[in-house]
């Protein structure tokens, strides 16, 4: 596991939540992890290849994470981290799970109820304990448009980026919904491309003007 600061930082120098591995309590619930007696592995992939994994012992009231961690140049250490689960009743029936953050900062237990925990150090804690920021806070209009487009691409089961084909309509998705999402990808990517084109034109114009201003003046003769 990477240490605090090993991920990509924001423009203000803080590590972003998106740069850290995370666990989502709702996803664990969908996979059946929050059931008594559940035991298995959990992994993260990039471009289809596994980049990290942990072991989880599941349960309704808590889960236990087991993994190896190394901070900087320190030796690898075995970590076993219990994380309490709190179930909160919903307004219209049912109940919703939350992690109870096990972090301790300046001697004070966090115990925030959160959906996600992040590994920005030795343990999985909430973003408040690690003082993580979100990448979207430092995005310009071009970045936001590309992020929206990539989010839709991945929702459709595809890969992010211009070069990847927009996936076909997933089985079970309404045609109207797919057409709306398809048009949103095209619109956002076109908006980003226009923004990049304008920026490139301004940079080219600035470069030409600077080149003109820095030319050596012609010598005059009497």
CORUR-V895853 format. One record per pair of residues at least 12 apart in sequence whose ideal C-beta (glycine too) atoms are under 10 Angstrom apart, sorted by sequence separation. I is the first residue (numbers start at 1). J is the second residue. D is the distance in whole Angstrom. If there is no record, write none. Layout:
i={I,I}
j={J,J}
d={D,D}
This chain:
i={7,8,41,42,54,55,66,67,69,85,86,100,101,114,117,118,120,135,149,150,153,155,156,157,158,166,169,2,6,7,41,42,54,66,67,85,86,99,100,101,112,113,114,117,147,149,153,154,156,157,169,5,6,7,28,41,42,53,54,65,66,67,84,85,86,98,99,100,103,112,114,118,146,150,152,153,156,157,167,168,27,40,41,52,54,65,66,84,85,98,99,101,102,110,111,112,114,146,152,155,166,167,4,39,40,64,65,83,84,97,98,99,101,110,112,146,157,166,2,39,40,64,65,83,84,96,98,99,100,112,149,156,2,38,39,40,63,64,65,83,84,97,99,103,110,155,167,1,2,23,38,39,63,64,83,96,104,110,166,1,37,38,39,62,63,82,103,105,166,21,23,37,38,42,62,63,81,102,103,104,21,22,36,37,38,62,63,101,102,103,156,21,33,35,36,42,57,59,61,62,101,102,103,105,166,33,34,35,36,59,61,62,101,102,105,31,33,34,35,36,38,39,41,42,54,55,57,59,60,61,86,88,99,101,103,104,105,156,32,33,34,59,61,99,100,101,103,105,155,156,31,34,54,56,58,60,84,86,99,101,102,103,158,162,28,34,85,86,101,152,153,161,29,34,84,152,156,21,28,33,152,155,162,21,23,152,162,21,152,153,21,23,151,152,83,151,28,149,150,61,63,81,148,149,152,153,60,62,148,149,151,152,25,62,81,149,150,61,148,149,150,23,62,79,83,148,149,81,83,147,148,149,23,81,83,145,146,149,79,81,145,146,148,149,79,81,144,145,148,77,79,145,146,147,142,145,146,144,145,146,74,144,145,142,143,145,146,2,69,71,141,142,145,146,1,34,71,141,142,144,33,65,67,69,70,140,142,143,1,34,69,141,142,65,69,141,142,67,140,29,67,142,28,67,142,25,65,65,140,23,25,25,34,6,54,1,3,5,6,1,2,3,4,5,29,52,1,2,3,4,29,1,2,3,28,1,2,3,26,54,3,25,26,28,25,26,25,25,1,24,44,1,23,1,25,27,25,26,27,24,25,26,24,25,23,24,25,22,23,24,22,23,22,23,20,21,22,23,20,21,22,20,21,22,17,19,20,21,18,20,17,19,20,23,16,22,15,17,21,16,20,15,22,15,20,17,17,20,22,7,16,48,7,15,20,47,6,7,17,19,6,18,4,5,6,15,17,18,3,4,5,14,15,16,17,18,19,2,3,4,14,15,16,17,18,1,2,3,4,14,15,16,17,18,1,2,3,14,16,17,1,13,14,16,1,12,16,1,10,11,16,1,10,14,9,10,11,14,7,10,12,4,9,10,11,12,4,8,10,11,4,10,11,9,10,18}
j={19,20,53,54,66,67,78,79,81,97,98,112,113,126,129,130,132,147,161,162,165,167,168,169,170,178,181,15,19,20,54,55,67,79,80,98,99,112,113,114,125,126,127,130,160,162,166,167,169,170,182,19,20,21,42,55,56,67,68,79,80,81,98,99,100,112,113,114,117,126,128,132,160,164,166,167,170,171,181,182,42,55,56,67,69,80,81,99,100,113,114,116,117,125,126,127,129,161,167,170,181,182,20,55,56,80,81,99,100,113,114,115,117,126,128,162,173,182,19,56,57,81,82,100,101,113,115,116,117,129,166,173,20,56,57,58,81,82,83,101,102,115,117,121,128,173,185,20,21,42,57,58,82,83,102,115,123,129,185,21,57,58,59,82,83,102,123,125,186,42,44,58,59,63,83,84,102,123,124,125,43,44,58,59,60,84,85,123,124,125,178,44,56,58,59,65,80,82,84,85,124,125,126,128,189,57,58,59,60,83,85,86,125,126,129,56,58,59,60,61,63,64,66,67,79,80,82,84,85,86,111,113,124,126,128,129,130,181,58,59,60,85,87,125,126,127,129,131,181,182,58,61,81,83,85,87,111,113,126,128,129,130,185,189,56,62,113,114,129,180,181,189,58,63,113,181,185,51,58,63,182,185,192,52,54,183,193,53,184,185,54,56,184,185,117,185,63,184,185,97,99,117,184,185,188,189,97,99,185,186,188,189,63,100,119,187,188,100,187,188,189,63,102,119,123,188,189,122,124,188,189,190,65,123,125,187,188,191,122,124,188,189,191,192,123,125,188,189,192,122,124,190,191,192,188,191,192,191,192,193,122,192,193,191,192,194,195,52,119,121,191,192,195,196,52,85,122,192,193,195,85,117,119,121,122,192,194,195,54,87,122,194,195,119,123,195,196,122,195,85,123,198,85,124,199,83,123,124,199,83,85,86,97,71,119,67,69,71,72,68,69,70,71,72,96,119,69,70,71,72,97,70,71,72,97,71,72,73,96,124,74,96,97,99,97,98,98,99,76,99,119,77,99,79,113,115,114,115,116,114,115,116,115,116,115,116,117,115,116,117,116,117,117,118,116,117,118,119,117,118,119,118,119,120,116,118,119,120,118,120,118,120,121,124,118,124,118,120,124,120,124,120,127,121,127,126,127,130,132,118,127,159,119,127,132,159,119,120,130,132,120,132,119,120,121,130,132,133,119,120,121,130,131,132,133,134,135,119,120,121,131,132,133,134,135,119,120,121,122,132,133,134,135,136,120,121,122,133,135,136,121,133,134,136,122,133,137,123,132,133,138,124,133,137,133,134,135,138,132,135,137,130,135,136,137,138,131,135,137,138,132,138,139,138,139,147}
d={3,9,6,5,7,7,8,6,10,5,5,8,8,5,9,6,6,8,9,10,9,9,8,10,10,10,9,10,8,5,7,8,4,7,8,7,8,9,6,6,9,9,8,10,9,9,7,9,8,6,8,10,9,9,8,6,5,8,9,7,5,8,9,7,5,9,7,8,9,5,8,6,8,9,9,7,6,10,10,10,10,7,7,8,10,7,8,7,7,4,5,10,9,7,10,10,10,9,10,9,9,9,9,8,6,6,5,6,4,9,6,7,7,6,6,9,10,6,9,7,9,7,8,7,9,10,7,8,10,8,9,8,8,8,5,8,9,5,7,8,7,9,5,10,7,10,10,9,8,7,7,7,8,7,6,9,10,5,6,7,9,3,10,6,5,7,7,9,8,10,10,7,7,10,6,9,7,7,9,9,10,9,7,8,10,5,7,10,8,4,8,5,6,6,6,8,9,9,7,6,9,7,6,8,10,9,6,8,6,10,6,10,6,9,6,10,4,7,7,9,8,9,10,9,9,9,9,10,7,9,9,7,8,4,8,8,9,6,8,9,6,7,8,10,10,9,4,9,7,8,9,9,9,10,10,8,8,6,8,8,9,8,9,7,8,9,10,10,6,10,9,10,10,7,10,5,8,8,8,7,8,10,9,6,8,10,8,10,6,6,9,8,10,5,7,9,7,7,9,10,9,9,7,5,8,9,9,10,8,8,9,10,9,9,10,8,9,10,9,4,9,9,10,10,9,5,5,9,7,9,9,9,8,6,10,8,7,9,6,6,4,7,9,7,7,9,8,7,9,8,9,9,9,9,10,5,5,9,4,9,10,9,9,8,8,9,10,9,8,7,7,5,7,10,7,6,6,8,9,10,10,9,9,8,9,10,9,9,9,9,5,10,4,9,8,6,6,10,8,9,10,10,9,9,8,9,9,6,9,9,7,10,6,9,9,7,8,10,9,7,9,8,8,9,9,9,4,9,4,10,6,7,9,5,8,8,9,10,8,9,9,9,7,9,5,10,6,5,10,9,10,10,8,8,10,9,8,6,9,10,5,9,6,7,10,5,8,10,7,9,5,5,6,8,10,10,5,8,10,7,7,4,5,9,8,9,6,9,10,5,6,8,9,6,10,8,9,8,8,10,9,6,9,10,8,10,5,8,10,9,9,9,9,9,7,8,10,7,8,8,8,9,10,8,9,7,4,10,10,5,9,9,8,6,7,7,8,7,8,4,6,6,6,6,5,5,8,6,9,7,8,6,8,9,9,9,8,5,4,10,8,10,10,9,7,7,9,9,9,9,8,9,5,9,9,8,9,9,9,7,8,6,10,10,8,7,9,8,7,4,9,5,9,9,10,10}
